[in-house]
Structures are given as C-alpha cells and as structure tokens.
Amino acid sequence: MKEKVMDTFNKLATVYAHSVDTKSLYNSEYERPAMLSELPEDLTGQLILDAGCAAGWYSEQLLNRRANVIATDISAEMVSATKRRIGDRAHVLQHDIEIKFPLQDQTFDYIISSLTLHYIRDWNHTFQEFKRILKPNGTLLFSVHHPFTDIRLLPDYNYFQTELIVDQWNKEGKVYEVPFYRRSLQSIINTTLQYFAIERMIEPSPTEKFKEQSLHKYNHLLNNPAFLIIKARQK
C-alpha cells in the first residue's frame, strides 16, 4: 500500500504543481479556504509542520503569513516540487508520517495536514508523534475525505470497518489509481480524542467562485460534504 501511494503521487507531482492550484475547485475553492480560515493571518514567529505537503501550496501560504515552516512528504517528487515552489524559505524533507519524525519534542506551534491521513490505515503512531512534537496548547489542523462520501465508492461495505478504496482520478487526460482508507466518523473523532482535545469539526462549504464555475457541483456539495476538517489542541 505504502509503495503504491508513493508511486502514485510521484506520478501526480507535476499535476499538483501545475494544475491543482487553478483547476481543481475541490481544492482551490472548497478545502483550502476552509482550512486557511482556521489560521491567523499573521503567523510571525510560529513554527509550523506541513505534514503531507504535496507540491507545497500550503507551505507557501504559511510562509506568506510569515510563519517558519518545515514541510514533509512521502513522495520524493512532491518534495522536489515543493522545493521548486518555495526555494530555501523552508526546510523540506522526504518523510513517512507513519514513522518517527527526526524532530525534537514540543517544537511546533501548529501541525497542518491537508488531505493526507486517509492514506494511512492506523493513525495511532502518527498521532503519538504529532503529540510529541507539538507544543503545549499547540494546534493540529487536518482534513480528510468525508466518510459519508467515500462510502459511496464501495459497492459492498462495512461502515464501522477501516476499508481500502482504490479510486480512479482523471487528471490532464490520464487516469491514476489512487488507494486510500475509508473509516467511520466515530473512528476519526475517537482516535483524535485519544491524543488531542477537539476544538472544532468543520464540514466546509464551497465558495461563491466555485458556484460561478460549477453550479451543479456546488449544489451537490451543499448536501454532500466531500471533506471533513478537524481542529484540535494539545491536551
């Protein structure tokens, strides 16, 4: 599974770097505005981990808000894309969030993880590491696929089980097989609560720009949330 994820996102790195920012409304006009609205406009002096940085869009936004950033991704090509985007403004390294971070205890003010955690089956070790490196009262902000949307991708499912899905993404005329895990809402919430205090749970709303460009998808999202955002704090 891990090797498949790495291979898929190595192949998708160019797509993320050149088209996701402008052509994927689900990113640019849905998930990203909702995530950024949970962060201060001025992050001067705050150290932030971008865990699952993909092609570096969030890292760039955090830097623009004057944060200090360390970015990681399991994909070597995504790491290269991030470095091309932000240069030497942040430290970027290839790292698997399922293993121990080469980072000191109680280092970060924020950990941001955008649409990454559903690629791993067991969150416990990752959350243990997040807890270890997050400062007291630090913030964990993450987004994942919404479990009520993902379940529709399975013809035969067990809602309370963590189940593997292999979806097909059509990007720039190519089809990519993308594996990830669907889990129940109670699993998402209860696993988070084992390590952090949840401050907010957000089912985002699409922006007006989304509505202007795709009214049908906009109306669909109003009743069928695609993503779930959790904002939590270090206990």
ZADO-1210 file (C-alpha; in nm, 4 decimals, padded with zeros to 6 digits):
<atoms>
<atom x="00.0000" y="00.0000" z="00.0000" code="MET" pos="1"/>
<atom x="00.2689" y="00.2488" z="00.1002" code="LYS" pos="2"/>
<atom x="00.4711" y="00.1802" z="-00.2144" code="GLU" pos="3"/>
<atom x="00.1569" y="00.2280" z="-00.4260" code="LYS" pos="4"/>
<atom x="00.0853" y="00.5639" z="-00.2618" code="VAL" pos="5"/>
<atom x="00.4432" y="00.6786" z="-00.3189" code="MET" pos="6"/>
<atom x="00.4382" y="00.5672" z="-00.6817" code="ASP" pos="7"/>
<atom x="00.1021" y="00.7320" z="-00.7498" code="THR" pos="8"/>
<atom x="00.1991" y="01.0667" z="-00.6020" code="PHE" pos="9"/>
<atom x="00.5395" y="01.0654" z="-00.7656" code="ASN" pos="10"/>
<atom x="00.3464" y="01.0462" z="-01.0927" code="LYS" pos="11"/>
<atom x="00.0978" y="01.3135" z="-00.9794" code="LEU" pos="12"/>
<atom x="00.3596" y="01.5642" z="-00.8624" code="ALA" pos="13"/>
<atom x="00.3634" y="01.7562" z="-01.1902" code="THR" pos="14"/>
<atom x="-00.0165" y="01.7677" z="-01.1961" code="VAL" pos="15"/>
<atom x="-00.0260" y="01.9053" z="-00.8414" code="TYR" pos="16"/>
<atom x="00.2398" y="02.1612" z="-00.9179" code="ALA" pos="17"/>
<atom x="00.0782" y="02.2931" z="-01.2365" code="HIS" pos="18"/>
<atom x="-00.2960" y="02.2376" z="-01.2342" code="SER" pos="19"/>
<atom x="-00.4430" y="02.1540" z="-00.8919" code="VAL" pos="20"/>
<atom x="-00.3981" y="02.5120" z="-00.7697" code="ASP" pos="21"/>
<atom x="-00.6082" y="02.6548" z="-01.0512" code="THR" pos="22"/>
<atom x="-00.8191" y="02.3768" z="-01.1998" code="LYS" pos="23"/>
<atom x="-00.9308" y="02.1661" z="-00.9028" code="SER" pos="24"/>
<atom x="-01.2207" y="02.3532" z="-00.7454" code="LEU" pos="25"/>
<atom x="-01.2439" y="02.0931" z="-00.4686" code="TYR" pos="26"/>
<atom x="-00.9004" y="02.2106" z="-00.3579" code="ASN" pos="27"/>
<atom x="-00.8855" y="02.5780" z="-00.4510" code="SER" pos="28"/>
<atom x="-01.2461" y="02.6781" z="-00.3728" code="GLU" pos="29"/>
<atom x="-01.3502" y="02.4252" z="-00.1110" code="TYR" pos="30"/>
<atom x="-01.0921" y="02.2609" z="00.1158" code="GLU" pos="31"/>
<atom x="-00.8202" y="02.5250" z="00.1124" code="ARG" pos="32"/>
<atom x="-01.0291" y="02.8320" z="00.2015" code="PRO" pos="33"/>
<atom x="-01.1877" y="02.6411" z="00.4893" code="ALA" pos="34"/>
<atom x="-00.8521" y="02.5259" z="00.6245" code="MET" pos="35"/>
<atom x="-00.6880" y="02.8681" z="00.5964" code="LEU" pos="36"/>
<atom x="-00.9814" y="03.0370" z="00.7685" code="SER" pos="37"/>
<atom x="-00.8885" y="02.8426" z="01.0837" code="GLU" pos="38"/>
<atom x="-00.5417" y="03.0016" z="01.0945" code="LEU" pos="39"/>
<atom x="-00.4361" y="03.3543" z="01.1944" code="PRO" pos="40"/>
<atom x="-00.3499" y="03.5917" z="00.9121" code="GLU" pos="41"/>
<atom x="-00.0260" y="03.6770" z="01.0918" code="ASP" pos="42"/>
<atom x="00.1801" y="03.3739" z="01.1916" code="LEU" pos="43"/>
<atom x="00.5011" y="03.5630" z="01.2621" code="THR" pos="44"/>
<atom x="00.7393" y="03.3546" z="01.4689" code="GLY" pos="45"/>
<atom x="00.5165" y="03.0466" z="01.4690" code="GLN" pos="46"/>
<atom x="00.6821" y="02.7178" z="01.3754" code="LEU" pos="47"/>
<atom x="00.4523" y="02.5032" z="01.1619" code="ILE" pos="48"/>
<atom x="00.4860" y="02.1486" z="01.0304" code="LEU" pos="49"/>
<atom x="00.3227" y="02.0928" z="00.6912" code="ASP" pos="50"/>
<atom x="00.2744" y="01.7158" z="00.7185" code="ALA" pos="51"/>
<atom x="00.1987" y="01.5812" z="00.3716" code="GLY" pos="52"/>
<atom x="00.2975" y="01.8965" z="00.1854" code="CYS" pos="53"/>
<atom x="00.2330" y="01.7614" z="-00.1686" code="ALA" pos="54"/>
<atom x="00.3609" y="02.0280" z="-00.4119" code="ALA" pos="55"/>
<atom x="00.3969" y="02.2917" z="-00.1407" code="GLY" pos="56"/>
<atom x="00.0863" y="02.5083" z="-00.1762" code="TRP" pos="57"/>
<atom x="00.0172" y="02.5213" z="00.1979" code="TYR" pos="58"/>
<atom x="00.3836" y="02.5759" z="00.2797" code="SER" pos="59"/>
<atom x="00.3842" y="02.8794" z="00.0523" code="GLU" pos="60"/>
<atom x="00.0692" y="03.0215" z="00.2100" code="GLN" pos="61"/>
<atom x="00.2103" y="02.9738" z="00.5600" code="LEU" pos="62"/>
<atom x="00.5352" y="03.1425" z="00.4602" code="LEU" pos="63"/>
<atom x="00.3354" y="03.4317" z="00.3161" code="ASN" pos="64"/>
<atom x="00.1777" y="03.4669" z="00.6608" code="ARG" pos="65"/>
<atom x="00.5336" y="03.4934" z="00.7984" code="ARG" pos="66"/>
<atom x="00.5459" y="03.1516" z="00.9656" code="ALA" pos="67"/>
<atom x="00.8562" y="02.9373" z="00.9972" code="ASN" pos="68"/>
<atom x="00.7844" y="02.6145" z="00.8112" code="VAL" pos="69"/>
<atom x="00.9121" y="02.2587" z="00.7982" code="ILE" pos="70"/>
<atom x="00.7450" y="02.0550" z="00.5231" code="ALA" pos="71"/>
<atom x="00.7411" y="01.6790" z="00.4721" code="THR" pos="72"/>
<atom x="00.6010" y="01.4375" z="00.2181" code="ASP" pos="73"/>
<atom x="00.6483" y="01.0673" z="00.1486" code="ILE" pos="74"/>
<atom x="00.6856" y="01.1321" z="-00.2253" code="SER" pos="75"/>
<atom x="01.0309" y="01.2348" z="-00.3453" code="ALA" pos="76"/>
<atom x="00.8766" y="01.4078" z="-00.6480" code="GLU" pos="77"/>
<atom x="00.6381" y="01.6076" z="-00.4285" code="MET" pos="78"/>
<atom x="00.9326" y="01.7134" z="-00.2120" code="VAL" pos="79"/>
<atom x="01.1150" y="01.8292" z="-00.5259" code="SER" pos="80"/>
<atom x="00.8061" y="02.0196" z="-00.6419" code="ALA" pos="81"/>
<atom x="00.7797" y="02.1910" z="-00.3030" code="THR" pos="82"/>
<atom x="01.1450" y="02.2920" z="-00.3146" code="LYS" pos="83"/>
<atom x="01.0954" y="02.4379" z="-00.6618" code="ARG" pos="84"/>
<atom x="00.7961" y="02.6360" z="-00.5357" code="ARG" pos="85"/>
<atom x="00.9420" y="02.7821" z="-00.2168" code="ILE" pos="86"/>
<atom x="01.3179" y="02.7557" z="-00.2643" code="GLY" pos="87"/>
<atom x="01.5121" y="02.7802" z="00.0584" code="ASP" pos="88"/>
<atom x="01.2411" y="02.9651" z="00.2501" code="ARG" pos="89"/>
<atom x="01.1581" y="02.6468" z="00.4435" code="ALA" pos="90"/>
<atom x="01.3173" y="02.3139" z="00.5307" code="HIS" pos="91"/>
<atom x="01.1624" y="02.0403" z="00.3141" code="VAL" pos="92"/>
<atom x="01.2321" y="01.6709" z="00.3644" code="LEU" pos="93"/>
<atom x="01.1052" y="01.3385" z="00.2429" code="GLN" pos="94"/>
<atom x="00.9460" y="01.1592" z="00.5362" code="HIS" pos="95"/>
<atom x="00.6868" y="00.8909" z="00.6026" code="ASP" pos="96"/>
<atom x="00.4474" y="01.0170" z="00.8719" code="ILE" pos="97"/>
<atom x="00.3976" y="00.6603" z="00.9921" code="GLU" pos="98"/>
<atom x="00.7494" y="00.6547" z="01.1380" code="ILE" pos="99"/>
<atom x="00.9258" y="00.8678" z="01.3981" code="LYS" pos="100"/>
<atom x="00.9918" y="01.2275" z="01.2944" code="PHE" pos="101"/>
<atom x="01.3548" y="01.3460" z="01.3135" code="PRO" pos="102"/>
<atom x="01.2279" y="01.6400" z="01.5182" code="LEU" pos="103"/>
<atom x="01.2544" y="01.7423" z="01.8816" code="GLN" pos="104"/>
<atom x="00.9788" y="01.7180" z="02.1416" code="ASP" pos="105"/>
<atom x="00.7389" y="02.0119" z="02.1858" code="GLN" pos="106"/>
<atom x="00.8770" y="02.2023" z="01.8885" code="THR" pos="107"/>
<atom x="00.5777" y="02.3134" z="01.6812" code="PHE" pos="108"/>
<atom x="00.3053" y="02.5706" z="01.7391" code="ASP" pos="109"/>
<atom x="00.0919" y="02.4195" z="01.4597" code="TYR" pos="110"/>
<atom x="00.0771" y="02.0977" z="01.2617" code="ILE" pos="111"/>
<atom x="-00.1146" y="02.1233" z="00.9344" code="ILE" pos="112"/>
<atom x="-00.2045" y="01.8072" z="00.7436" code="SER" pos="113"/>
<atom x="-00.4152" y="01.8566" z="00.4325" code="SER" pos="114"/>
<atom x="-00.5875" y="01.5524" z="00.2784" code="LEU" pos="115"/>
<atom x="-00.3116" y="01.3150" z="00.3873" code="THR" pos="116"/>
<atom x="-00.4191" y="01.0996" z="00.6818" code="LEU" pos="117"/>
<atom x="-00.6612" y="00.8870" z="00.4803" code="HIS" pos="118"/>
<atom x="-00.3599" y="00.7345" z="00.3032" code="TYR" pos="119"/>
<atom x="-00.2574" y="00.5526" z="00.6205" code="ILE" pos="120"/>
<atom x="-00.4541" y="00.2758" z="00.7892" code="ARG" pos="121"/>
<atom x="-00.3536" y="00.3233" z="01.1530" code="ASP" pos="122"/>
<atom x="-00.3404" y="00.6786" z="01.2864" code="TRP" pos="123"/>
<atom x="-00.2157" y="00.5932" z="01.6337" code="ASN" pos="124"/>
<atom x="00.1590" y="00.6140" z="01.5802" code="HIS" pos="125"/>
<atom x="00.1237" y="00.9257" z="01.3647" code="THR" pos="126"/>
<atom x="-00.0869" y="01.0982" z="01.6300" code="PHE" pos="127"/>
<atom x="00.1589" y="00.9916" z="01.9010" code="GLN" pos="128"/>
<atom x="00.4321" y="01.1618" z="01.7021" code="GLU" pos="129"/>
<atom x="00.2192" y="01.4700" z="01.6371" code="PHE" pos="130"/>
<atom x="00.1526" y="01.4904" z="02.0107" code="LYS" pos="131"/>
<atom x="00.5216" y="01.4504" z="02.0929" code="ARG" pos="132"/>
<atom x="00.6418" y="01.7318" z="01.8677" code="ILE" pos="133"/>
<atom x="00.3527" y="01.9746" z="01.9275" code="LEU" pos="134"/>
<atom x="00.3970" y="02.2395" z="02.1972" code="LYS" pos="135"/>
<atom x="00.1581" y="02.2583" z="02.4943" code="PRO" pos="136"/>
<atom x="-00.1654" y="02.4148" z="02.3691" code="ASN" pos="137"/>
<atom x="-00.0382" y="02.3788" z="02.0112" code="GLY" pos="138"/>
<atom x="-00.2859" y="02.3247" z="01.7277" code="THR" pos="139"/>
<atom x="-00.3378" y="02.0277" z="01.4982" code="LEU" pos="140"/>
<atom x="-00.5437" y="02.1119" z="01.1903" code="LEU" pos="141"/>
<atom x="-00.6152" y="01.8337" z="00.9439" code="PHE" pos="142"/>
<atom x="-00.8528" y="01.7478" z="00.6623" code="SER" pos="143"/>
<atom x="-00.9565" y="01.4069" z="00.5300" code="VAL" pos="144"/>
<atom x="-01.2125" y="01.2626" z="00.2933" code="HIS" pos="145"/>
<atom x="-01.5582" y="01.2709" z="00.4441" code="HIS" pos="146"/>
<atom x="-01.6612" y="00.9154" z="00.5434" code="PRO" pos="147"/>
<atom x="-02.0160" y="00.9599" z="00.4132" code="PHE" pos="148"/>
<atom x="-01.8839" y="01.0444" z="00.0675" code="THR" pos="149"/>
<atom x="-01.6170" y="00.7763" z="00.0471" code="ASP" pos="150"/>
<atom x="-01.8594" y="00.5018" z="00.1383" code="ILE" pos="151"/>
<atom x="-02.0403" y="00.5547" z="-00.1922" code="ARG" pos="152"/>
<atom x="-01.7293" y="00.4354" z="-00.3738" code="LEU" pos="153"/>
<atom x="-01.7708" y="00.0833" z="-00.2338" code="LEU" pos="154"/>
<atom x="-02.0375" y="-00.1495" z="-00.3777" code="PRO" pos="155"/>
<atom x="-02.0223" y="-00.3643" z="-00.0635" code="ASP" pos="156"/>
<atom x="-01.9078" y="-00.2002" z="00.2571" code="TYR" pos="157"/>
<atom x="-01.8929" y="-00.2346" z="00.6327" code="ASN" pos="158"/>
<atom x="-01.9330" y="00.1160" z="00.7701" code="TYR" pos="159"/>
<atom x="-01.7571" y="00.0503" z="01.1001" code="PHE" pos="160"/>
<atom x="-01.4508" y="-00.1106" z="00.9432" code="GLN" pos="161"/>
<atom x="-01.1498" y="00.0750" z="00.8070" code="THR" pos="162"/>
<atom x="-01.1648" y="-00.0233" z="00.4409" code="GLU" pos="163"/>
<atom x="-00.9286" y="00.0170" z="00.1490" code="LEU" pos="164"/>
<atom x="-01.0601" y="00.2030" z="-00.1553" code="ILE" pos="165"/>
<atom x="-00.8807" y="00.2305" z="-00.4885" code="VAL" pos="166"/>
<atom x="-01.0299" y="00.5286" z="-00.6683" code="ASP" pos="167"/>
<atom x="-00.9622" y="00.6442" z="-01.0229" code="GLN" pos="168"/>
<atom x="-00.8656" y="01.0054" z="-01.0782" code="TRP" pos="169"/>
<atom x="-00.8744" y="01.1553" z="-01.4255" code="ASN" pos="170"/>
<atom x="-00.6100" y="01.4272" z="-01.4387" code="LYS" pos="171"/>
<atom x="-00.5000" y="01.6040" z="-01.7561" code="GLU" pos="172"/>
<atom x="-00.6175" y="01.3182" z="-01.9756" code="GLY" pos="173"/>
<atom x="-00.4568" y="01.0417" z="-01.7707" code="LYS" pos="174"/>
<atom x="-00.6206" y="00.8031" z="-01.5234" code="VAL" pos="175"/>
<atom x="-00.4446" y="00.7371" z="-01.1941" code="TYR" pos="176"/>
<atom x="-00.5347" y="00.4629" z="-00.9475" code="GLU" pos="177"/>
<atom x="-00.5283" y="00.6204" z="-00.6017" code="VAL" pos="178"/>
<atom x="-00.5541" y="00.3983" z="-00.2922" code="PRO" pos="179"/>
<atom x="-00.6750" y="00.5311" z="00.0434" code="PHE" pos="180"/>
<atom x="-00.8684" y="00.4203" z="00.3514" code="TYR" pos="181"/>
<atom x="-01.2250" y="00.4966" z="00.4500" code="ARG" pos="182"/>
<atom x="-01.3123" y="00.4908" z="00.8187" code="ARG" pos="183"/>
<atom x="-01.6204" y="00.5697" z="01.0219" code="SER" pos="184"/>
<atom x="-01.6877" y="00.9130" z="01.1655" code="LEU" pos="185"/>
<atom x="-01.6624" y="00.7764" z="01.5186" code="GLN" pos="186"/>
<atom x="-01.3199" y="00.6318" z="01.4370" code="SER" pos="187"/>
<atom x="-01.1974" y="00.9709" z="01.3132" code="ILE" pos="188"/>
<atom x="-01.3309" y="01.1523" z="01.6189" code="ILE" pos="189"/>
<atom x="-01.2411" y="00.8972" z="01.8846" code="ASN" pos="190"/>
<atom x="-00.8878" y="00.8377" z="01.7582" code="THR" pos="191"/>
<atom x="-00.8275" y="01.2126" z="01.7572" code="THR" pos="192"/>
<atom x="-00.9675" y="01.2435" z="02.1093" code="LEU" pos="193"/>
<atom x="-00.7231" y="00.9848" z="02.2392" code="GLN" pos="194"/>
<atom x="-00.4418" y="01.2334" z="02.1794" code="TYR" pos="195"/>
<atom x="-00.5923" y="01.5812" z="02.1452" code="PHE" pos="196"/>
<atom x="-00.8824" y="01.7985" z="02.2549" code="ALA" pos="197"/>
<atom x="-01.1088" y="01.8710" z="01.9583" code="ILE" pos="198"/>
<atom x="-01.1938" y="02.2393" z="01.9214" code="GLU" pos="199"/>
<atom x="-01.3953" y="02.2322" z="01.6013" code="ARG" pos="200"/>
<atom x="-01.5249" y="01.9907" z="01.3399" code="MET" pos="201"/>
<atom x="-01.5884" y="02.1553" z="01.0039" code="ILE" pos="202"/>
<atom x="-01.7765" y="02.0305" z="00.7006" code="GLU" pos="203"/>
<atom x="-01.6698" y="02.3026" z="00.4565" code="PRO" pos="204"/>
<atom x="-01.8884" y="02.4994" z="00.2210" code="SER" pos="205"/>
<atom x="-01.7804" y="02.5770" z="-00.1372" code="PRO" pos="206"/>
<atom x="-01.7043" y="02.9388" z="-00.2214" code="THR" pos="207"/>
<atom x="-01.9008" y="03.1706" z="-00.4471" code="GLU" pos="208"/>
<atom x="-01.6277" y="03.1294" z="-00.7092" code="LYS" pos="209"/>
<atom x="-01.6966" y="02.7555" z="-00.7008" code="PHE" pos="210"/>
<atom x="-02.0636" y="02.8327" z="-00.7600" code="LYS" pos="211"/>
<atom x="-01.9813" y="03.0551" z="-01.0567" code="GLU" pos="212"/>
<atom x="-01.7693" y="02.7859" z="-01.2217" code="GLN" pos="213"/>
<atom x="-01.9745" y="02.4759" z="-01.1442" code="SER" pos="214"/>
<atom x="-02.3266" y="02.5288" z="-01.0119" code="LEU" pos="215"/>
<atom x="-02.4122" y="02.1572" z="-01.0272" code="HIS" pos="216"/>
<atom x="-02.1125" y="02.0514" z="-00.8155" code="LYS" pos="217"/>
<atom x="-02.1673" y="02.3473" z="-00.5849" code="TYR" pos="218"/>
<atom x="-02.5255" y="02.2415" z="-00.5135" code="ASN" pos="219"/>
<atom x="-02.4151" y="01.8814" z="-00.4672" code="HIS" pos="220"/>
<atom x="-02.1576" y="01.9805" z="-00.2038" code="LEU" pos="221"/>
<atom x="-02.4147" y="02.1780" z="-00.0073" code="LEU" pos="222"/>
<atom x="-02.5840" y="01.8484" z="00.0787" code="ASN" pos="223"/>
<atom x="-02.2972" y="01.6023" z="00.0335" code="ASN" pos="224"/>
<atom x="-01.9749" y="01.7220" z="00.2009" code="PRO" pos="225"/>
<atom x="-01.6640" y="01.5785" z="00.0365" code="ALA" pos="226"/>
<atom x="-01.4139" y="01.6626" z="00.3098" code="PHE" pos="227"/>
<atom x="-01.4011" y="01.6826" z="00.6873" code="LEU" pos="228"/>
<atom x="-01.1750" y="01.9207" z="00.8792" code="ILE" pos="229"/>
<atom x="-01.0744" y="01.8732" z="01.2424" code="ILE" pos="230"/>
<atom x="-00.9139" y="02.1460" z="01.4529" code="LYS" pos="231"/>
<atom x="-00.7676" y="02.0115" z="01.7759" code="ALA" pos="232"/>
<atom x="-00.5311" y="02.1224" z="02.0502" code="ARG" pos="233"/>
<atom x="-00.2606" y="01.9609" z="02.2515" code="GLN" pos="234"/>
<atom x="-00.4068" y="01.8439" z="02.5830" code="LYS" pos="235"/>
</atoms>
